[in-house]
């Protein structure tokens, strides 16, 4: 069964596999509305995962991506071990 991703997640995953895609090409590739994809790019930039290099040109922000991954790993390591939980 295929995983379901939000538009933001789909944009990021697709962009990382093909970083030449701007919002217009991405909208065509994903079959999504241009304005929605453009908003997803803006949100990804605000979150530090992408950086805007010019009109319609974006690049992955590798330090931002790594920092978010490190934060997620740290949160997972601090989370209680749910595999040991028993359900009654």
N, C-alpha and C positions, 0 to 999 in steps of 0.2 A: 504494500500500500504506500503510495507516494505521500511524502510529508507535506503539510500545508504551511505555507509561510505568509506572513503579512506582506503587503506591498513593499514596505521599507526593507524587510529581510530579503525579499526577492531581488530588489534593486541592488542591495549590497552584494549578495552572492553572485549575481550576474555580472555586476561591475567588476568584482575582483577576478572573475574569470576572463573578462574582456574589457579592460580599462579604457579602451578607446571610445566606448559608447557614451554619448552625451544623452541628455534627457529625451530628446526627440527620438533617437535611435532606440533607446531603452523602452520608451512607450510602445514603439512598433514591435520590438522583440517580445515584450511581455503582454501585448494586447491590452494595455492600460491607457487611461486618459493622460495626455501630456501634462496637464496641470497637476494631477495627482503625483506623477513621477517627479516633476520638478519640485514639488513640495517634499517628497521623500529625499531627494538630493540635498535640499536645504536643511532638512532635519539631520541627515547624516553628517553634514558639514558642522552644524551646531554641536552635535555630539562628539565631534573630533575624529570621526572615522574616515571622512573624506575631506579634501581641501579643494577649494575653487581656485583654478589657475587662470581663469579668464572666462569670457562669455561662452558658456556651454562646454567648457573644458574643466575636467576634474581629475584628481589624482588620489590614490589611496594615501591616507595619513598613517603610515606604518607605526610611528611612535604612539599615536592615539589608539590604534587597534591593539597594539601590544599592552598598553596600560589598561585598557578595558578588559582584555583577557586575563591579565594578572589580578585585577579586582574581582573578576568572576571566580577565578580559582581560589582566591583567598576566602571569598564568601562560602564557597562549597566546602573548603577545608574546615571552616568554623561552624558549619551547619551540623546539627545533631545527626548521628548515624540513624537513618530511618530504616535501615535493613534489620536492625535489632528490635524494632518496635513490634510488639505483639498486639493483635487485635482480638477483642473478645466479642 
